[in-house]
Amino acid sequence: MTLAQYCSQFQKIRRANGTAFSDLTLKKAPHKPLLLLAVLDMVGRKQITSPFISIADEMTELNALFGSFWHKLMPVTHTSSIGFPFSKMGNEPFWHLVPLPDKTVTKELIDKMSTVSQLRQHVMGAQLDEALFVLMQDAQSRQTLIDTLIGTHFSPEAQALLRAEMGEQDTIFQYSLELEQQAKHKVRDSSSIAKYTVQVRDQGFRKAVVRCYDHRCAMCGTRIVTPEGYTAVDAAHIEPWSVSQNDQITNGMALCKLCHWAFDTGVVGVRTDFSIAVARQIGHMPNAPGFIPTLAGRTLILPKEVHLRPKPENFEWHRKTFSVA
Ligand SMILES: [Zn+2]
């Protein structure tokens, strides 16, 4: 199959009609083209490196990209995830759902499945045509496929929104890679502060830190990634950005919502040996501090790679400000 033939298939993607869909998406469901745009982006960034897209792996990145495109075009109350188009795309000629051993994928089953959890009960993932994957890896062909999807399935206004969002997401990804490189080479490049917008820095820092901590809270160890790829942790600055302007991974930790709040308010602190201290008064009535008191004396759960771990001196501001540790 040639590039022109795949472009033709991309133009003919079947999309459901619905009153929920506005002129931006030409009054049709945008799920399939948006998922393909996310896949194309990830192939371009070498985050997808084979024509097989496993549904057993964590879908965090793919779902985050899909979600960022989706929210540009759809009202905030209308949510979706990759689960829906990942299965429905099985009706397209270039996207082959690969069943689990002893399972079969029928058209009826494709129509029934709409979540990643349901998919995981029946399929291992999706196999793209080999020839299509080769075209996706080539920058020029990839751009033609992207232009075809955007040009066919969206209004001019939506096309501009999507192109801007794809650019923004690419910059966020590049910034997160820059932060990892700086950590690896133990350098701090402050020029990036002026180079990137606040949104790019926030999201790039989050992406890098959450990845380095593998979605695990450095304090309590909570690690929850939903089948759709949502994660329970935030990226917390150790010395706040407003004080330090420091987005280095060594000034960050992945923390769950409660531990993040507890750290930012000085309910918990970190000693020089990375053990956790807890403010005694939080246990007093009428508080019910949950698991927070059990963190006392525990050691932070940090990345295996030493160069990604926090610099002990970055905790000094926190220690001086809150006097917990
Ligand atoms: Zn936690």
Residues whose N, C-alpha, C, O or C-beta is under 5 A from the ligand:
A	BS01	ZN	C217 M219 C220 G221 T222 L255 C256 C259
